[in-house]
């Protein structure tokens, strides 16, 4: 019989926040290493079960585990730019797709409504 977890929901969410980078990589994209602008909002918007607001990302932001990309099957690094609905500028991301067109097709279903995808 499976054992029931005795950890609270808050504890499970806090532990999951440490693995935000791997969760985004499994969805097929990660913030670019040089993208400080807007990445908090992207990280908070894409796994919404982990973060209530972008300010909670601040403590977990240093966990950019680029060494885990190959383990998650992240073989391609197509450069794209995202413009979330509440951001003025586009922010760079790396997408696990061979071409920009397939990268745009991969990003559209996982981004919040009203987001724009650009090549770049």
N, C-alpha and C positions, 0 to 999 in steps of 0.2 A: 504494500500500500504506500503511495507517495506521502512524503512528510509535508506537513503544512508549515509554511514559513511563519515564524513568529515575529518577524520584523514589521514595523509599522510602514504604512504607505509612504510617509515622509522619508524614512530611512532608505527605502528602496529607490525613491526618486533621487535622493542625494547621491547614492552610489552610482546610479545610472548616468548622472551628469558627468561623471569622470570619464565616461566612454563616448562622449558626444562626437568626437572625431571619427571613431570607427563606425558609428551609426550613419554619419553623413557619407563616409566612404562606401558603405554598403548600399546606400541609395544611388551612388554613382558620381558624387561630386564632393569637393572640399574647398574651403576658402584658400585663395592663393597665399603664399607666404608673405607677400608684400601688401596684403589688403587689410589694413587696420580699420579703414572707414567702412562702417556698416556691417561688419562681420558679426557683431554681437546680435544684431537684429536677424540676420540670416540664420545663425546658430539657434536662436530662440524660436524662430518660426518653423523650421523644418522638422525637428523632433518635438512637437508641441506638448507631448506627454511629460517631458522632462523639465521645461521651464515655463513659469507663469509670465515672466517679463524679461526683457534683455538685460536688466541689471544683475540678474542671477548668473549670467554667463561670465561676469568679471572674474570670479574666483576660479572658474574652470578653463579660462581662455588659454592658460599656459600649457594645456595638455594637447598640444599639436603633435600628435604621434605620427610623423611622416614615415617612420620606420615600419609602421604597420600597414602601409598602403599595399605593398606587394602581397601580404598575407590575406587581404580582403579581396584580391583579384583585380586590383586597380592597375591595369597594364598601360593604358593610354593616358596622356595628360593634355587634352585639348584645351586651349585657353579660350574662355568665354567671359562675358561680362553680364552681370545681373543688375537689374534695377528693380528693387522692391518698391511696393506702392508708396511707402512713407519715406523713401530716400530720394535725395535730389540728384546724386551722382551714381553712376554705375560702379559696382565693385567687381574686381576680377576673381574668378574661380577656376579651378581645374576640374575637368570632367573626364570620366572614364568612357570615352567614345573616340572612334578613329577619325571622324570628320565633324566639322561644325554643325552640319545639318542633323546628324544623328545625336549630337550633344544637345541641340535645342529640343529635339523630340524627347530625349531622356529627362531634361530639366522641367519641361512644362507641367507634367502631372504632379510633381512633388513640391512645386513652389506655391506660395500663397497666391490667391486670386488677384489679378491686376499686376503681376510681375512681368517684366519684359526681359527677353534674352537677346543679347547682341553678340556678334562674333568679335573676338578681339583678344 
